[in-house]
C-alpha cells in the first residue's frame, strides 16, 4: 500500500455493497477520543449524537456500528417542537369540529 507524509494508507471500506477506496487517518486524543473524518461521517450519514457500538476484531481492528434504537418512539421525540402552532391543540380543534358536524348531520336527519 502507498503511504504519504501523514502516514495515511489507502484502505478499502465496505459501503452499500461496494468497496470504496478511502484515504483517511485519525489519532486518539489524551482523553481517548477519536475523530471520525467528515467524509466518512457524511458517507455513512452519521450526525452528531449518533450512538455507535464498538467491537474489537480478532486482527486488532475496531469496528464501529450505529446502535439500533430500541424504541421507535425515540426517533420521533421532539420532532414537533419547531412547529408554529401546538399540534395537540390543532388535533383537539379538528376533533371538536368533527363532533359538531356530526351533531348537525344527526339533527337534519330527524
Rosetta constraint file for C-alpha pairs under 8 A:
AtomPair CA 1 CA 9 HARMONIC 6.58 0.50
AtomPair CA 1 CA 10 HARMONIC 6.61 0.50
AtomPair CA 2 CA 9 HARMONIC 6.21 0.50
AtomPair CA 2 CA 10 HARMONIC 6.79 0.50
AtomPair CA 3 CA 7 HARMONIC 5.63 0.50
AtomPair CA 3 CA 8 HARMONIC 5.68 0.50
AtomPair CA 3 CA 9 HARMONIC 5.21 0.50
AtomPair CA 3 CA 10 HARMONIC 7.57 0.50
AtomPair CA 4 CA 8 HARMONIC 6.13 0.50
AtomPair CA 4 CA 9 HARMONIC 7.59 0.50
AtomPair CA 7 CA 25 HARMONIC 7.84 0.50
AtomPair CA 8 CA 23 HARMONIC 6.49 0.50
AtomPair CA 8 CA 24 HARMONIC 6.03 0.50
AtomPair CA 8 CA 25 HARMONIC 5.53 0.50
AtomPair CA 9 CA 23 HARMONIC 5.99 0.50
AtomPair CA 9 CA 24 HARMONIC 7.13 0.50
AtomPair CA 9 CA 25 HARMONIC 7.73 0.50
AtomPair CA 10 CA 21 HARMONIC 6.55 0.50
AtomPair CA 10 CA 22 HARMONIC 5.93 0.50
AtomPair CA 10 CA 23 HARMONIC 4.83 0.50
AtomPair CA 10 CA 24 HARMONIC 7.62 0.50
AtomPair CA 11 CA 21 HARMONIC 5.85 0.50
AtomPair CA 11 CA 22 HARMONIC 5.59 0.50
AtomPair CA 11 CA 23 HARMONIC 6.33 0.50
AtomPair CA 12 CA 19 HARMONIC 5.82 0.50
AtomPair CA 12 CA 20 HARMONIC 5.68 0.50
AtomPair CA 12 CA 21 HARMONIC 4.83 0.50
AtomPair CA 12 CA 22 HARMONIC 6.22 0.50
AtomPair CA 13 CA 19 HARMONIC 5.61 0.50
AtomPair CA 13 CA 20 HARMONIC 5.30 0.50
AtomPair CA 13 CA 21 HARMONIC 6.31 0.50
AtomPair CA 13 CA 22 HARMONIC 6.53 0.50
AtomPair CA 14 CA 18 HARMONIC 5.82 0.50
AtomPair CA 14 CA 19 HARMONIC 4.78 0.50
AtomPair CA 14 CA 20 HARMONIC 6.27 0.50
AtomPair CA 15 CA 19 HARMONIC 6.31 0.50
AtomPair CA 15 CA 20 HARMONIC 6.66 0.50
AtomPair CA 15 CA 44 HARMONIC 7.88 0.50
AtomPair CA 24 CA 37 HARMONIC 6.95 0.50
AtomPair CA 25 CA 37 HARMONIC 7.64 0.50
AtomPair CA 26 CA 34 HARMONIC 6.76 0.50
AtomPair CA 26 CA 35 HARMONIC 6.32 0.50
AtomPair CA 26 CA 36 HARMONIC 7.07 0.50
AtomPair CA 26 CA 37 HARMONIC 7.38 0.50
AtomPair CA 27 CA 34 HARMONIC 6.04 0.50
AtomPair CA 27 CA 35 HARMONIC 7.37 0.50
AtomPair CA 28 CA 32 HARMONIC 5.53 0.50
AtomPair CA 28 CA 33 HARMONIC 5.48 0.50
AtomPair CA 28 CA 34 HARMONIC 4.94 0.50
AtomPair CA 28 CA 35 HARMONIC 7.86 0.50
AtomPair CA 29 CA 33 HARMONIC 5.20 0.50
AtomPair CA 29 CA 34 HARMONIC 6.52 0.50
AtomPair CA 36 CA 40 HARMONIC 6.73 0.50
AtomPair CA 36 CA 41 HARMONIC 6.59 0.50
AtomPair CA 37 CA 41 HARMONIC 6.40 0.50
AtomPair CA 38 CA 42 HARMONIC 6.07 0.50
AtomPair CA 39 CA 43 HARMONIC 6.21 0.50
AtomPair CA 40 CA 44 HARMONIC 6.22 0.50
AtomPair CA 41 CA 45 HARMONIC 5.79 0.50
AtomPair CA 41 CA 46 HARMONIC 4.91 0.50
AtomPair CA 41 CA 47 HARMONIC 6.94 0.50
AtomPair CA 42 CA 46 HARMONIC 6.36 0.50
AtomPair CA 42 CA 47 HARMONIC 7.83 0.50
AtomPair CA 46 CA 50 HARMONIC 5.91 0.50
AtomPair CA 50 CA 66 HARMONIC 6.89 0.50
AtomPair CA 51 CA 66 HARMONIC 5.80 0.50
AtomPair CA 51 CA 67 HARMONIC 5.68 0.50
AtomPair CA 52 CA 64 HARMONIC 5.96 0.50
AtomPair CA 52 CA 65 HARMONIC 5.24 0.50
AtomPair CA 52 CA 66 HARMONIC 4.34 0.50
AtomPair CA 52 CA 67 HARMONIC 5.27 0.50
AtomPair CA 53 CA 64 HARMONIC 5.59 0.50
AtomPair CA 53 CA 65 HARMONIC 5.08 0.50
AtomPair CA 53 CA 66 HARMONIC 6.04 0.50
AtomPair CA 53 CA 67 HARMONIC 5.72 0.50
AtomPair CA 54 CA 62 HARMONIC 6.82 0.50
AtomPair CA 54 CA 63 HARMONIC 5.84 0.50
AtomPair CA 54 CA 64 HARMONIC 4.89 0.50
AtomPair CA 54 CA 65 HARMONIC 6.72 0.50
AtomPair CA 55 CA 62 HARMONIC 5.69 0.50
AtomPair CA 55 CA 63 HARMONIC 5.09 0.50
AtomPair CA 55 CA 64 HARMONIC 6.53 0.50
AtomPair CA 56 CA 60 HARMONIC 6.54 0.50
AtomPair CA 56 CA 61 HARMONIC 6.13 0.50
AtomPair CA 56 CA 62 HARMONIC 4.66 0.50
AtomPair CA 56 CA 63 HARMONIC 6.37 0.50
AtomPair CA 57 CA 61 HARMONIC 5.16 0.50
AtomPair CA 57 CA 62 HARMONIC 5.71 0.50
AtomPair CA 57 CA 63 HARMONIC 6.86 0.50
AtomPair CA 69 CA 74 HARMONIC 7.14 0.50
AtomPair CA 69 CA 75 HARMONIC 7.68 0.50
AtomPair CA 71 CA 75 HARMONIC 7.81 0.50
AtomPair CA 72 CA 76 HARMONIC 7.32 0.50
AtomPair CA 73 CA 77 HARMONIC 6.32 0.50
AtomPair CA 80 CA 87 HARMONIC 7.57 0.50
AtomPair CA 83 CA 87 HARMONIC 7.67 0.50
AtomPair CA 85 CA 90 HARMONIC 7.66 0.50
AtomPair CA 86 CA 90 HARMONIC 6.36 0.50
AtomPair CA 87 CA 91 HARMONIC 6.11 0.50
AtomPair CA 88 CA 92 HARMONIC 6.16 0.50
AtomPair CA 89 CA 93 HARMONIC 6.11 0.50
AtomPair CA 90 CA 94 HARMONIC 6.14 0.50
AtomPair CA 91 CA 95 HARMONIC 6.15 0.50
AtomPair CA 92 CA 96 HARMONIC 6.15 0.50
AtomPair CA 93 CA 97 HARMONIC 6.19 0.50
AtomPair CA 94 CA 98 HARMONIC 6.32 0.50
AtomPair CA 95 CA 99 HARMONIC 6.32 0.50
AtomPair CA 96 CA 100 HARMONIC 6.25 0.50
AtomPair CA 97 CA 101 HARMONIC 6.10 0.50
AtomPair CA 98 CA 102 HARMONIC 6.08 0.50
AtomPair CA 99 CA 103 HARMONIC 6.21 0.50
AtomPair CA 100 CA 104 HARMONIC 6.24 0.50
AtomPair CA 101 CA 105 HARMONIC 6.22 0.50
AtomPair CA 102 CA 106 HARMONIC 6.17 0.50
AtomPair CA 103 CA 107 HARMONIC 6.22 0.50
AtomPair CA 104 CA 108 HARMONIC 6.35 0.50
AtomPair CA 105 CA 109 HARMONIC 6.44 0.50
AtomPair CA 106 CA 110 HARMONIC 6.75 0.50
